[in-house]
Amino acid sequence: MVKVALADERSFSPPLGLPQSIFTDLVIGLAFLFNILVIGLFYAGYIAKPKNKGAANAVSHLVTLLSDALLGIKAG
């Protein structure tokens, strides 16, 4: 099964004609920045002394959205 998948001539080509290595680095960099954002919001909403309700609410919505997407549940 794996050999058949690897032998498939239709492979993923990154958008905008970017080379695969640059596209991979770009995706990893954006995921890293997203993680920093979530950690910052989590800190501001739950750990910091003057807790920010907006940050806590944003983290709650992100966790709900991502868990629903992971489980395949349609939010709405």
Distance bins in CASP14 RR format, pairs under 12 A and 6 or more apart:
PFRMAT RR
TARGET T0000
AUTHOR 0000-0000-0000
RMODE 2
METHOD distances of the structure
MODEL  1
1 7 0 0 0 0 0 1 0 0 0 0 0
1 8 0 0 0 0 0 1 0 0 0 0 0
2 8 0 0 0 0 0 1 0 0 0 0 0
5 11 0 0 0 0 0 1 0 0 0 0 0
11 20 0 0 0 0 1 0 0 0 0 0 0
12 18 0 0 0 0 0 1 0 0 0 0 0
12 20 0 0 0 0 1 0 0 0 0 0 0
12 23 0 0 0 0 1 0 0 0 0 0 0
12 24 0 0 0 0 0 1 0 0 0 0 0
12 27 0 0 0 0 0 1 0 0 0 0 0
13 19 0 0 0 0 0 1 0 0 0 0 0
13 20 0 0 0 0 1 0 0 0 0 0 0
13 23 0 0 0 0 1 0 0 0 0 0 0
14 20 1 0 1 0 0 0 0 0 0 0 0
14 21 0 0 0 0 1 0 0 0 0 0 0
14 22 1 0 0 1 0 0 0 0 0 0 0
14 23 1 1 0 0 0 0 0 0 0 0 0
14 24 0 0 0 0 1 0 0 0 0 0 0
14 25 0 0 0 0 0 1 0 0 0 0 0
14 26 0 0 0 0 1 0 0 0 0 0 0
14 27 0 0 0 0 1 0 0 0 0 0 0
15 22 0 0 0 0 0 1 0 0 0 0 0
15 23 1 0 0 1 0 0 0 0 0 0 0
15 26 0 0 0 0 0 1 0 0 0 0 0
15 27 0 0 0 0 0 1 0 0 0 0 0
16 22 0 0 0 0 1 0 0 0 0 0 0
16 23 0 0 0 0 1 0 0 0 0 0 0
16 26 0 0 0 0 0 1 0 0 0 0 0
17 23 0 0 0 0 1 0 0 0 0 0 0
18 24 0 0 0 0 1 0 0 0 0 0 0
18 25 0 0 0 0 1 0 0 0 0 0 0
18 26 1 0 0 1 0 0 0 0 0 0 0
18 27 0 0 0 0 0 1 0 0 0 0 0
19 25 0 0 0 0 1 0 0 0 0 0 0
19 26 0 0 0 0 0 1 0 0 0 0 0
20 26 0 0 0 0 0 1 0 0 0 0 0
20 27 0 0 0 0 0 1 0 0 0 0 0
21 27 0 0 0 0 0 1 0 0 0 0 0
21 28 0 0 0 0 0 1 0 0 0 0 0
22 28 0 0 0 0 0 1 0 0 0 0 0
22 29 0 0 0 0 0 1 0 0 0 0 0
23 29 0 0 0 0 0 1 0 0 0 0 0
23 30 0 0 0 0 0 1 0 0 0 0 0
24 30 0 0 0 0 0 1 0 0 0 0 0
24 31 0 0 0 0 0 1 0 0 0 0 0
25 31 0 0 0 0 0 1 0 0 0 0 0
25 32 0 0 0 0 0 1 0 0 0 0 0
26 32 0 0 0 0 0 1 0 0 0 0 0
26 33 0 0 0 0 0 1 0 0 0 0 0
27 33 0 0 0 0 0 1 0 0 0 0 0
27 34 0 0 0 0 0 1 0 0 0 0 0
28 34 0 0 0 0 0 1 0 0 0 0 0
28 35 0 0 0 0 0 1 0 0 0 0 0
29 35 0 0 0 0 1 0 0 0 0 0 0
29 36 0 0 0 0 1 0 0 0 0 0 0
30 36 0 0 0 0 0 1 0 0 0 0 0
30 37 0 0 0 0 0 1 0 0 0 0 0
31 37 0 0 0 0 0 1 0 0 0 0 0
31 38 0 0 0 0 0 1 0 0 0 0 0
32 38 0 0 0 0 0 1 0 0 0 0 0
32 39 0 0 0 0 0 1 0 0 0 0 0
33 39 0 0 0 0 0 1 0 0 0 0 0
33 40 0 0 0 0 0 1 0 0 0 0 0
34 40 0 0 0 0 0 1 0 0 0 0 0
34 41 0 0 0 0 0 1 0 0 0 0 0
34 62 0 0 0 0 1 0 0 0 0 0 0
34 66 0 0 0 0 0 1 0 0 0 0 0
35 41 0 0 0 0 0 1 0 0 0 0 0
35 42 0 0 0 0 0 1 0 0 0 0 0
35 62 0 0 0 0 0 1 0 0 0 0 0
35 66 0 0 0 0 0 1 0 0 0 0 0
36 42 0 0 0 0 0 1 0 0 0 0 0
36 43 0 0 0 0 0 1 0 0 0 0 0
37 43 0 0 0 0 0 1 0 0 0 0 0
37 44 0 0 0 0 0 1 0 0 0 0 0
37 55 0 0 0 0 0 1 0 0 0 0 0
37 58 0 0 0 0 1 0 0 0 0 0 0
37 59 0 0 0 0 1 0 0 0 0 0 0
37 62 0 0 0 0 1 0 0 0 0 0 0
38 44 0 0 0 0 0 1 0 0 0 0 0
38 45 0 0 0 0 0 1 0 0 0 0 0
38 46 0 0 0 0 0 1 0 0 0 0 0
38 55 0 0 0 0 0 1 0 0 0 0 0
38 58 0 0 0 0 1 0 0 0 0 0 0
38 59 1 0 0 1 0 0 0 0 0 0 0
38 60 0 0 0 0 0 1 0 0 0 0 0
38 61 0 0 0 0 0 1 0 0 0 0 0
38 62 1 0 0 1 0 0 0 0 0 0 0
38 63 0 0 0 0 1 0 0 0 0 0 0
38 65 0 0 0 0 0 1 0 0 0 0 0
38 66 0 0 0 0 1 0 0 0 0 0 0
39 45 0 0 0 0 0 1 0 0 0 0 0
39 46 0 0 0 0 0 1 0 0 0 0 0
39 47 0 0 0 0 0 1 0 0 0 0 0
39 55 0 0 0 0 0 1 0 0 0 0 0
39 59 0 0 0 0 1 0 0 0 0 0 0
39 62 0 0 0 0 0 1 0 0 0 0 0
40 46 0 0 0 0 0 1 0 0 0 0 0
40 47 0 0 0 0 1 0 0 0 0 0 0
40 48 0 0 0 0 1 0 0 0 0 0 0
40 52 0 0 0 0 0 1 0 0 0 0 0
40 55 1 0 0 1 0 0 0 0 0 0 0
40 56 0 0 0 0 0 1 0 0 0 0 0
40 58 0 0 0 0 1 0 0 0 0 0 0
40 59 0 0 0 0 1 0 0 0 0 0 0
40 62 0 0 0 0 0 1 0 0 0 0 0
41 47 0 0 0 0 0 1 0 0 0 0 0
41 48 0 0 0 0 0 1 0 0 0 0 0
41 51 0 0 0 0 0 1 0 0 0 0 0
41 52 0 0 0 0 1 0 0 0 0 0 0
41 53 0 0 0 0 0 1 0 0 0 0 0
41 54 0 0 0 0 1 0 0 0 0 0 0
41 55 1 0 1 0 0 0 0 0 0 0 0
41 56 1 0 0 1 0 0 0 0 0 0 0
41 57 0 0 0 0 1 0 0 0 0 0 0
41 58 1 0 1 0 0 0 0 0 0 0 0
41 59 1 0 1 0 0 0 0 0 0 0 0
41 60 0 0 0 0 1 0 0 0 0 0 0
41 61 0 0 0 0 0 1 0 0 0 0 0
41 62 1 0 0 1 0 0 0 0 0 0 0
41 63 0 0 0 0 0 1 0 0 0 0 0
42 48 0 0 0 0 1 0 0 0 0 0 0
42 51 0 0 0 0 0 1 0 0 0 0 0
42 52 0 0 0 0 0 1 0 0 0 0 0
42 54 0 0 0 0 0 1 0 0 0 0 0
42 55 1 0 0 1 0 0 0 0 0 0 0
42 56 0 0 0 0 1 0 0 0 0 0 0
42 57 0 0 0 0 0 1 0 0 0 0 0
42 58 0 0 0 0 1 0 0 0 0 0 0
42 59 1 0 1 0 0 0 0 0 0 0 0
42 60 0 0 0 0 0 1 0 0 0 0 0
42 62 0 0 0 0 1 0 0 0 0 0 0
42 63 0 0 0 0 1 0 0 0 0 0 0
43 49 0 0 0 0 0 1 0 0 0 0 0
43 50 0 0 0 0 0 1 0 0 0 0 0
43 51 0 0 0 0 1 0 0 0 0 0 0
43 52 0 0 0 0 1 0 0 0 0 0 0
43 55 0 0 0 0 1 0 0 0 0 0 0
43 56 0 0 0 0 0 1 0 0 0 0 0
43 59 0 0 0 0 1 0 0 0 0 0 0
44 50 0 0 0 0 1 0 0 0 0 0 0
44 51 1 0 0 1 0 0 0 0 0 0 0
44 52 1 0 1 0 0 0 0 0 0 0 0
44 53 0 0 0 0 1 0 0 0 0 0 0
44 54 0 0 0 0 1 0 0 0 0 0 0
44 55 1 1 0 0 0 0 0 0 0 0 0
44 56 1 0 0 1 0 0 0 0 0 0 0
44 57 0 0 0 0 0 1 0 0 0 0 0
44 58 0 0 0 0 1 0 0 0 0 0 0
44 59 0 0 0 0 1 0 0 0 0 0 0
45 51 1 0 1 0 0 0 0 0 0 0 0
45 52 1 0 1 0 0 0 0 0 0 0 0
45 53 1 0 0 1 0 0 0 0 0 0 0
45 54 1 0 0 1 0 0 0 0 0 0 0
45 55 1 0 1 0 0 0 0 0 0 0 0
45 56 1 1 0 0 0 0 0 0 0 0 0
45 57 0 0 0 0 1 0 0 0 0 0 0
45 58 0 0 0 0 1 0 0 0 0 0 0
45 59 1 0 0 1 0 0 0 0 0 0 0
45 60 0 0 0 0 1 0 0 0 0 0 0
46 52 0 0 0 0 1 0 0 0 0 0 0
46 53 0 0 0 0 0 1 0 0 0 0 0
46 54 0 0 0 0 0 1 0 0 0 0 0
46 55 0 0 0 0 1 0 0 0 0 0 0
46 56 1 0 0 1 0 0 0 0 0 0 0
46 57 0 0 0 0 0 1 0 0 0 0 0
46 58 0 0 0 0 0 1 0 0 0 0 0
46 59 1 0 0 1 0 0 0 0 0 0 0
46 60 0 0 0 0 1 0 0 0 0 0 0
46 63 0 0 0 0 0 1 0 0 0 0 0
47 55 0 0 0 0 0 1 0 0 0 0 0
47 56 0 0 0 0 0 1 0 0 0 0 0
47 59 0 0 0 0 0 1 0 0 0 0 0
48 55 0 0 0 0 1 0 0 0 0 0 0
48 56 0 0 0 0 0 1 0 0 0 0 0
50 56 0 0 0 0 0 1 0 0 0 0 0
51 57 0 0 0 0 0 1 0 0 0 0 0
51 59 0 0 0 0 0 1 0 0 0 0 0
52 58 0 0 0 0 1 0 0 0 0 0 0
52 59 0 0 0 0 0 1 0 0 0 0 0
53 59 0 0 0 0 0 1 0 0 0 0 0
53 60 0 0 0 0 0 1 0 0 0 0 0
54 60 0 0 0 0 1 0 0 0 0 0 0
54 61 0 0 0 0 1 0 0 0 0 0 0
54 62 0 0 0 0 0 1 0 0 0 0 0
55 61 0 0 0 0 0 1 0 0 0 0 0
55 62 0 0 0 0 0 1 0 0 0 0 0
56 62 0 0 0 0 0 1 0 0 0 0 0
56 63 0 0 0 0 0 1 0 0 0 0 0
57 63 0 0 0 0 0 1 0 0 0 0 0
57 64 0 0 0 0 0 1 0 0 0 0 0
58 64 0 0 0 0 0 1 0 0 0 0 0
58 65 0 0 0 0 0 1 0 0 0 0 0
59 65 0 0 0 0 0 1 0 0 0 0 0
59 66 0 0 0 0 0 1 0 0 0 0 0
60 66 0 0 0 0 0 1 0 0 0 0 0
60 67 0 0 0 0 0 1 0 0 0 0 0
61 67 0 0 0 0 0 1 0 0 0 0 0
61 68 0 0 0 0 0 1 0 0 0 0 0
61 75 0 0 0 0 1 0 0 0 0 0 0
62 68 0 0 0 0 0 1 0 0 0 0 0
62 69 0 0 0 0 0 1 0 0 0 0 0
63 69 0 0 0 0 0 1 0 0 0 0 0
63 70 0 0 0 0 0 1 0 0 0 0 0
64 70 0 0 0 0 0 1 0 0 0 0 0
64 71 0 0 0 0 0 1 0 0 0 0 0
64 73 0 0 0 0 1 0 0 0 0 0 0
64 75 1 0 0 1 0 0 0 0 0 0 0
64 76 0 0 0 0 0 1 0 0 0 0 0
65 71 0 0 0 0 0 1 0 0 0 0 0
65 72 0 0 0 0 0 1 0 0 0 0 0
65 73 0 0 0 0 0 1 0 0 0 0 0
65 74 0 0 0 0 0 1 0 0 0 0 0
65 75 1 0 0 1 0 0 0 0 0 0 0
65 76 0 0 0 0 0 1 0 0 0 0 0
66 72 0 0 0 0 0 1 0 0 0 0 0
66 73 0 0 0 0 0 1 0 0 0 0 0
66 75 0 0 0 0 0 1 0 0 0 0 0
67 73 0 0 0 0 1 0 0 0 0 0 0
67 75 0 0 0 0 1 0 0 0 0 0 0
68 74 1 0 0 1 0 0 0 0 0 0 0
68 75 1 0 1 0 0 0 0 0 0 0 0
68 76 0 0 0 0 1 0 0 0 0 0 0
69 75 0 0 0 0 1 0 0 0 0 0 0
END
